[in-house]
Amino acid sequence: MTATAEIQSAPVARPTRDDESGSPRTKGMSRAGWLFLVPFGVFYVLFLIWPVIYMLITSFFNTTMIRNGFGGFAGFANYQEMLTKPEFWSAMWHTIQFTIYTTPPLVILAFVFAVLANRAQHGQWFFRLAFFVPFILPSAAIALIWTFIFTPGTGLWNSFQTLLGDDAPLPVLGTPSIAMVGIAITTVWWTIGFNFVLYLAGLQDIPRELYEAAAVDGASPWQQIRSITIPLLGRTTTLVILLQIVASMKIFDQVYLMTAGGPGISTQVLLGLVTNTAFTDYRVGAASAASVLLFIVILLITLVRQLIVRAQERREATR
């Protein structure tokens, strides 16, 4: 009898009923796995799910911080107040303005720097470190650094403008028309490392053979980027844009620490309005309504992203 015949005639082990339903050992391992998830589940429910539910409930009540309980039922009055309040729309516009100022440079510059770092033959670790280190600094430190840079008279930015011949440079954070630009520059410098790392990870998944074949065919570096890099990083770019828009819509720290919403209300963003309404006016119900409206805007952006991803997958499947 040959070896092949012996293999063919050997009895095949079939799963028993215990294996299909789960042996006691398997059940014990499964139970242990769920127990490991319990601490995370408890924190997730207590600090994410319950605050969101509480926010939704209080948005329909006249809840305040000066008395216990939810207060009187307000229905949609808090939403009506916010949607007809000029300060709300002003804060919404400043939030969108900040998103417009920061998203394109944070996507384009991160892509360019990642491509350049990926093509570097030596010292790639240095570029990763140099771009990512600012991202791990606390927002308070970032605000102090850039407030010093933008300090009128003695700041680095004013000194640089004076060297260029501008004898009376405008104070960046004290001028309503350019204060948001100063905050946007700070944010781009601070957070570009995160997008840089995402793009660098995506670039390293692209096979080197594609670039080598393109070089053999005579393609220039720009043609390689346009025909290989940009199409193959399509999903990464979609993810980076979505994460950046959502992060920019939640802007608060830099504004609070650098301008506190000023001069006037020229840099007051939506989360600043929510904070002032809740902790200065003590109107938690109205602040919750504003938060829910911001949540709906971010949810719509996420849904648009999902539609774009599905369209890309459908297009790739039909190729």
N, C-alpha and C positions, 0 to 999 in steps of 0.2 A: 504494500500500500504506500502510495506516495505521500509526501508531506501535505500536498494540497488536499488529497482525499481525507487525510486525518483531520485537517482544519475544518473541511466541510462537514465531516461526520461528528465533530465535537459538539456536545450539547451547548446550546445558547442560553445564557442566564437571562431569565425573564424577570421583570420587576414583580415582586410579590405584592399582595394587597397592602401589607404594612408599609412597603416602600412608596406605593401610590398615595396612601393616606398620610404617610409620615410616621416614621418609627418614633418611639419615645425619645431616642437621642436627638433625632431631627427636630422634634417638637421642642425639646429642651433648649436646643441652640437657637431656634426661632424665638422662643420666649426671652432668652438672654439678649438677643439682638434688639427686641422691642424695649427691653429694660434700659439698654444703652441710649435709646432715643428719648426716653421719658424726660430727662433733665432739659434737653433742647426743646422738646414739645411744650413743657411747662413754661419756660421762658418765652417761647414763641407766642403762646396764647396770652400770657400775662402782659407782655411788653409790645406786642404788635397787633394781634387780633382784637383783644379787648379794648385798647385805646381807639382803634378804628371804629368799633361798634359804639363805644361811648361817645365818640365825636359825632357819629351819625345821629344818635339819640338826642344829644344836647343841642344839635343844630335846629331841632324843632321845639325847643323850650327856651324860656327867658332865664337860662342858668347864669348865675353870677358867682363870684368868689367871696361874696360877703355874707352869704347865707347857705345853709346846707340844702341838699336836695336839688332836683332839676328845676324847680321854679314853675311858673305858670306855662301852660301849653301855648306856643306861639304859632304853630302851623308853619306856613311858608313865609311868615313875616320877616324872619331873619334873612332869608334868601332874597326877598323883595327889597329889603333895605340895602343889602350889599349890591344888588344888581342896579339899583338906582342911585348909588352913592358915587359922586365924582372921585373921591379918594380911592375907592376900590378900582375903578377903571384906570386911574393914574398909576396905581401900584401894579396893576396887570400890565400896562404898557411898559413900565420900567423893567418888569421881569422879562417881557418879550424882547425889549431893547437889549438887555444884558445877554439874553440867549443869542440874539442875532450877532452881537459883538464878539462873543466868545466861541460859538460852535464852529464857524468856518475856519478860523485860524487854528483852533485846537485839533481839527481833523486834518487840515492840509499840512500844517507844520509837523505834526506828529508823523504823518505819512512820509514826508520828505526826509526828516531826520532819521526815521527808521530805515528807509532805503539806503541813505548814505552810510549809516552805521553797519547795515547788513553787508555792504560792499567793502567795508574796511577789512583789510587783510590782518591787521594786528591791532590789539588794544580795544577790541569790541567791548570788553567788560567795563572799560573806563567810560565809554559813551552811555552804557546802560546805567552805570552808577551816577554819572553827572546829570542825566535827565530825570532819574527817578528819586534822587535824594530830596529835592524840594517838596515832592509829593508827600513824604512821610513827616514833614515838619508840621507842627500844630498851626491852626489858623491864626492864633494870637501872635505867634512869632512872625508869620508872614505879614500880618497887618502892621506890626511894628516896623519891620524892615522897609516896607513900601511907603508907610507914612513918613518915615525918615527921608526916603528918596524924594518924595513929593513935597517935603516941607518948604514953604515959601522962603526965599532969601538964602537959606543955608543948605537946602536939599541938593542932592546930586543932579536931579533933573533940571532944577533952575540954574545950577552952575553950568551944566552942559548947554542950555539954551543961551546963557550969557556969553559963553565962548563962541557960539555961532553968530553973535551980534545982536541978540534980542536983549535990550537993556531993561525992559519991564515985562518979564515973562508972567503969564497968568498962573496963579496958584491952581494946580490941577484939581485937587480935592475941594477947593473953595469956590470953584466956578461952576455954576449949574450946568452949563452946556457941555463941559468936558469931564465932570466928576465921574460919571459912569464909565467913561473911556479909561480913566485911571484905574478904576476897580476891575475893569475887564482885562487890562494889561497885567495887573497883579494876578488875576485868576489864571490867565494863559501861562504865565511863568511858573505858577505853583502847580498846576494840574496836568501839564502837557506830558509828564512822565508816564502817567497811567495809559493814555492812548498810545504813546510811543512803545510801551511794552506789549500792548495788544497787537500792534502792527508788526513788531519785530517777531513775535511768536507766529503770526500768520505768514510772514516772509520765509521763515525757516521751514515751513511745511511745503514750500514750492520746490519741486525737484531741480537741482542744479543742472541736470541734463537738458532741461528746456532752454536755459540760457546759453549753454554750450552749443546746442544745435542751432539756436538763433544766431549766435556769433559766427558759427561756421558759414551760415547762409548770408552773412554780411550785414546783419541787423545792427544798427547803432544802439548805444545804451538807452537813448530816449525811446527808440522803437521797441526795445525789449520791455521797457517799463509800460509803454502804452499797450502792447499786444499781449504781454504775459502777466506782468505784476498787477496792473489795475484790474483786469477781468478776474484773475484768480483770488484777489482780495476783496471781491465784491461783497461777500457775506460779512467779512470783518469790518468793512467800511459801514455797512448797514448797522451792525451792532454798535460800532463806535459812535455813529451819529445819534442813534437812539439814546445810548447811555449819556452822551454829552448833553442832549436836549433836556432829558429828565433831570440831570444834575444841575444844569443852569436854571431850570424852572424852580428849583428848590434853593436858590441863592439866598443866603441870610448872613452867614458869619462875617464875610469880608465887609459887607455893607454896614453891618451893625458896629464893627470894630473901627472901620476907617472913616465913615461919614455919619453914622447913626441916622441914615436916611436923608441927610442934608446935602448941600445947602437948601434950606426950606424943606420941600419934600421931593427934590429933584432926583434923588436916588432911592426913595422909599419903594421897596419891592413888596410883593404880596405877603411873604412870610413876616416881613417887618410890620405890615398892617395887622396881620393876625396877632402878632405878639403884643402890639400896642393895645389892640382891642381887648385882648384877654387879660393882660397883666397891668395895664395902665387904666383902662376904662372898667375893668372887672366884668366885662360882658363875654362870658365864655360861650354862650349860645350863638351870638353874632360871629364871634371868632371861629367857631366850629363850622358855621355856614360858609364863611370865606374859605376855610380849609377844604370843605367838601367840593366847592367849586374848583379850587386848584387841583384837587384829586381827579375830578372829572376831566379836566383839560389834559392832565398827564395820562389818564386812562385812554383818552381818544388818540393821543400821540402813539401810545403803545399798540393800540388796535391798528392804526395806520401802518406801523412797522410790521405787524404780523401779516397784513394784507400784502405788503411789498415782498416779504420773505416767501409767502406762498406763490406769488406771481413769479418770482425768480425760480423757485423749485419747479413750477409747472413749465416754465420756459426751458429750463435745463433738461427736463424729462422728455420734451418733445424734440430735442436736438438729435 
